[in-house]
C-alpha cells in the first residue's frame, strides 16, 4: 500500500511555524536576559524594592521589584516582532497589559485590594467583549461568563500569592506554560502557542536573576500578569476531544498555585484572620520547614510536584472519564494527606 505524502505546501507551512515559534522563544529569552538587569537598576534607583520585615520577608537586604515589567516587555516585544495580530491576539494582549499596569501601580504602593480586583475585572471584560471565555459547552452562557471572571481573577491572585520564594512563581509559569504549549500544538492553536513560547522564553530569561539567591522579584506586576495570561490561555482550548472530563487538565497544569491559594485561605479563616493579610501559611513555606530550611531544595521539590501533576493533566486528555475520575480521586486523597502533614508544622517556632 502506498503511503500518502504530506503536500509540500503544508510541510513548508509547518516548518515555517516551527521556526517562527523558536524565534519568538529565543527573542523573548534574550530580551529578558538584557532587560531584567535594567529593570533591577531602575527599581533600586527609584526605591521600588521589597524590604525585609523579619517576619514574612526574611531576606537580608532590600530586593528590587519590577522584574515582572522586564518579563512583560520581553513577552510583548517578542509577540509583536514575530507573529501576526488577530482579534483574539489583540484582546489577550490588551487584557494582559491592563493587568500588568494594575500590578505595576501596586508595586509603587498606590493600590489597595479593592482597586486591584476592579482592574482585573476590567481586563476580564476586555476578553469577554472579544468573545474569549471558558469553553464548557454544557453550561449556559451566563454561567460561563461568571466562571470566566472567577477563573481569571482567581488565577491572577493565585500566582500573586505563590510568589513567596525565590524562583517559585516564575518556575510555575514555565512549567504550566510548557504543558499549555503542548495542548496548543495538539489543538492547532498557533495564537496560543505563540503566547506560550514567548511567555516561557521571557520567564526563563528572568529566572537567571530570580532563582535563589534572587536579586530581583516579579512584584505584583509580574505575578498578576503571569497568572492572568496563563489562565486566559488555558481556557480557550479544547480538552474534551477524547475525554469528556478532559476540561480538568488546566487544573492539573496550574494545580499548585490553586491548591496553595485555597489552603492559605482556609488556614487564615480558621485562625480568624482576613484572607488578604499576609501570613506564613503557604505550602512552600511550611514545606521548607519540613526540608530543613533549604530554599533551593524546597523550590526544586515544588517544581517536581508541578511537573508530575501537569503530566497527569496531559495524560488524562487521552483517558476515559471513569479512569480520569479515579485518578483525580486518588490524587485528591494524597494531596489532602500532604496538606494535613504540612498543617502540623509550627510556623511560630524559631
Steps between C-alpha positions, in 0.01 A plus 500: 500500500637841406546747785347840435756776516438833665445774240817713460311822579366357826843372602661835419232680702565271797875560484444875476278492809761303698765753402267784597431344841870442562577857401231629737642291785865601457414866442297513822778318687772737382287810561435384856869430555584854391197675647494348849824664621373832359173459690697416816713812468192718448322343799797559730540857374134588566465297820255245361629221722378228733638581843552224761269514801644213707168311488377403153779671307818345633750597229809680626469825302248679276437319170389681186149465361408568135618160379147447374532808283810353334313172440200681354706722268703202374177307442328792326792583270546135407132464408495829311812424297430140403125435470208647309219659699136392495201595716563231760870583523428872538241434772743279693777757467278787613360309797849387607624858469221628724581244769871577474439874544277434802779293656761761413302773676466269800878442505535873561274457803208696359219240501284323756347154434166636369640709209727208408202268462309766304794536261510122449124500436547765228760276334258207512231719340735570208528127435126442536434785257719320245314173561782339695357292785502152649412236243266277703210448263267308733440801729301815409681810372439705816661227712798495262536876541490471880751212498727694264511794741560270798767300314703795371484712815573188704801397289644852508490505878609136534830580328522821700474297820746235377776756446641449848830326429790555259416362156171341606228688309715549190591130501135402535431726202761322286365154590133587448582689179686197362199273551269759347736522202466124444120525513504801267702305244264202534208739445668676211459831689799694374395825674510321836828332406649839413396641837635206694842485334547874551396473865722196562799671339452820698461310829808286440707812430366658818566185706872553444468787752201381704619156610653479847664724603269735309621849414161609364138401562200486268292733713122520458562624147650167399305252711160644399608505135617137505193370680255692281674409174530131581140493618383663177707265282379196692132572447493550122596148391312174450580231756208264440571353155573157655379535859191681628688574824799637313403852608664413833842514332559876556440447871782247498732730303439782752437279801757623753412873494130407518542253787725740691246782465213296645728359770613845610142630498385206712777540758453876527124474541540224758739723694256794480718704266399682183588302190697786340724560803843340464588196709754214479231243417611427144580144397859583386579681826374206707680255273824693545472441875452129434804495269738660746474860384649463152338735249661334197393152609146622567465673163637195316252272680218739409618500138499120504147488639383747236658290223337180627156655540526670161603168344191335647292782352647431158438125530132533596430671168523153344331293774136411558285690755491214756879461509534879521261513796689222682839665444365837613347348815825319591708813447253704704548263794880520464493879483271518804737276697797721408308813604414346837868405546607855417228645721671350803809714446544762770570815301556707815793286617849643437 
